[in-house]
Amino acid sequence: MSMVSIQPTTSQSASVAEAEQSRDPLAGMTLLNAEGQQPRAKAAVEITKNALKRIRVAMSKEGVSPEQGGLRLGVMGGGCSGLSYSIRFDSQPRERDRVFIFGAGIETPGDTTGSAPVRVFVDPKSFLYLAGMVLDFEETLMRQGFNFINPNSTKSCGCGSSFTA
């Protein structure tokens, strides 16, 4: 005599929603839009609350004035996938830069630098590759650093610092 066991199944819609969420790199993140920008606008750059906190802390540590300076995001040739991300502080924007302002009045837990807004500068050529991307800060046991979640990237290297568009 053979035994047959019957396993309860979950609804198909619940499993589809879980699968979509596991593929969504932005699932569970708090996204911040730049002043005057619509959420998930293709013509903008967004950051997460974790990134806002780390940018503020690093700017304070480096002595970069939030009123004049900011974080410069860019793309340059090189890296194992063809293009590399660059991130650094700059004392002021350049003439043709796009300037995004984030976090005015938003306090981040554990941050003693206040709730001053931060500015992100992107030059016109880099913006072609960075439009629509999200800058996150990841802190795990294995890795700590900024993470570029870029919808324009078709392939990236294992370390995440270079990509192909």
C-alpha positions in Angstrom: 0.0 0.0 0.0 1.4 3.4 -1.0 1.1 6.5 1.1 0.4 9.9 -0.5 0.9 13.1 1.5 -0.9 16.3 0.6 1.0 19.5 1.1 -0.9 22.7 1.6 -0.1 25.3 -1.1 0.1 29.1 -0.8 -1.9 31.3 -3.0 -0.2 32.0 -6.4 -0.5 35.8 -6.0 1.4 35.7 -2.7 4.2 33.8 -4.2 4.4 36.1 -7.2 4.5 39.1 -5.0 7.3 37.6 -2.9 9.3 36.7 -6.0 8.9 40.3 -7.4 10.0 41.8 -4.0 13.1 39.5 -3.9 14.1 40.8 -7.4 13.5 44.4 -6.5 16.8 45.9 -5.3 14.9 48.8 -3.7 12.5 46.7 -1.6 12.5 47.8 2.0 14.5 51.0 1.4 13.4 54.5 2.4 14.1 56.6 -0.7 14.5 60.4 -0.6 13.7 62.6 -3.5 15.6 65.7 -4.3 13.8 69.0 -3.8 11.4 69.6 -6.6 11.7 66.1 -8.1 9.0 63.5 -8.4 9.5 60.0 -6.8 11.2 57.6 -9.2 11.7 60.3 -11.8 14.0 59.1 -14.6 15.5 62.6 -14.8 16.7 62.6 -11.2 19.0 60.9 -8.8 17.7 59.5 -5.4 19.4 58.5 -2.2 18.3 56.4 0.7 18.0 57.6 4.3 21.1 55.4 5.2 23.1 57.3 2.4 21.9 60.7 3.7 23.2 59.8 7.2 26.6 58.7 6.0 27.0 61.7 3.6 26.3 64.1 6.5 28.7 62.3 8.8 31.5 62.2 6.2 31.0 65.8 5.2 31.3 66.9 8.8 34.4 64.7 9.3 36.0 66.1 6.1 35.1 69.7 6.9 32.9 70.2 3.8 30.4 73.0 4.2 26.8 71.8 3.5 25.9 75.3 2.3 28.6 75.4 -0.4 30.0 71.9 -0.9 28.5 68.6 -1.6 29.0 65.0 -2.8 30.1 64.6 -6.4 28.9 61.5 -8.2 30.4 60.6 -11.6 31.2 58.0 -14.1 34.6 57.5 -15.8 36.0 55.0 -18.3 37.8 52.0 -16.8 37.2 49.1 -14.5 36.6 45.5 -15.3 33.2 46.2 -16.9 34.1 49.3 -18.9 32.8 52.2 -16.8 33.6 53.0 -13.1 31.7 55.0 -10.5 33.4 57.9 -8.8 32.3 59.5 -5.6 34.1 62.3 -3.8 33.5 65.6 -2.0 33.7 68.9 -3.9 33.8 72.4 -2.4 31.2 73.8 -4.9 29.3 72.8 -8.0 30.7 73.4 -11.5 28.9 75.6 -14.0 26.9 72.9 -15.9 26.4 70.5 -13.0 23.0 69.2 -12.0 22.6 69.9 -8.3 20.2 67.8 -6.2 19.3 68.8 -2.7 18.3 66.1 -0.2 17.2 65.8 3.4 16.3 69.4 4.4 14.8 69.0 7.9 15.1 65.2 8.0 16.9 63.9 11.0 18.6 60.5 10.8 18.9 58.4 14.0 22.4 58.3 15.5 23.5 61.3 13.5 24.8 64.2 15.5 25.4 66.6 12.5 21.9 68.0 12.5 19.3 68.0 9.8 21.0 70.2 7.2 20.4 69.4 3.6 23.1 67.8 1.5 23.8 68.6 -2.1 24.8 66.0 -4.7 26.6 67.3 -7.9 26.5 65.4 -11.2 28.2 66.6 -14.3 26.3 66.4 -17.6 28.2 63.4 -19.2 27.9 61.3 -16.0 24.2 62.1 -15.7 23.6 60.3 -19.0 24.6 57.1 -17.1 23.3 58.0 -13.6 19.8 59.3 -14.4 17.3 57.3 -12.4 19.8 55.7 -10.0 19.6 55.4 -6.3 22.6 55.8 -4.0 22.4 53.6 -0.9 24.8 53.0 2.0 25.2 49.3 2.9 26.6 48.2 6.2 26.9 44.4 6.7 29.4 42.0 8.2 31.0 41.5 4.8 30.8 45.0 3.3 30.5 48.6 4.2 30.1 51.4 1.6 28.1 53.2 -0.9 26.0 51.1 -3.3 24.9 52.4 -6.7 21.6 50.9 -7.7 21.6 51.9 -11.4 18.8 51.0 -13.8 21.1 52.0 -16.7 23.6 49.2 -15.9 23.3 46.2 -18.1 26.2 44.3 -16.5 28.4 44.9 -13.5 31.5 43.4 -12.0 31.4 41.4 -8.7 32.6 44.3 -6.6 30.0 46.6 -7.9 32.3 49.5 -8.7 32.2 49.2 -12.4 29.4 48.5 -14.9 28.4 48.4 -18.6 25.6 50.6 -19.9 
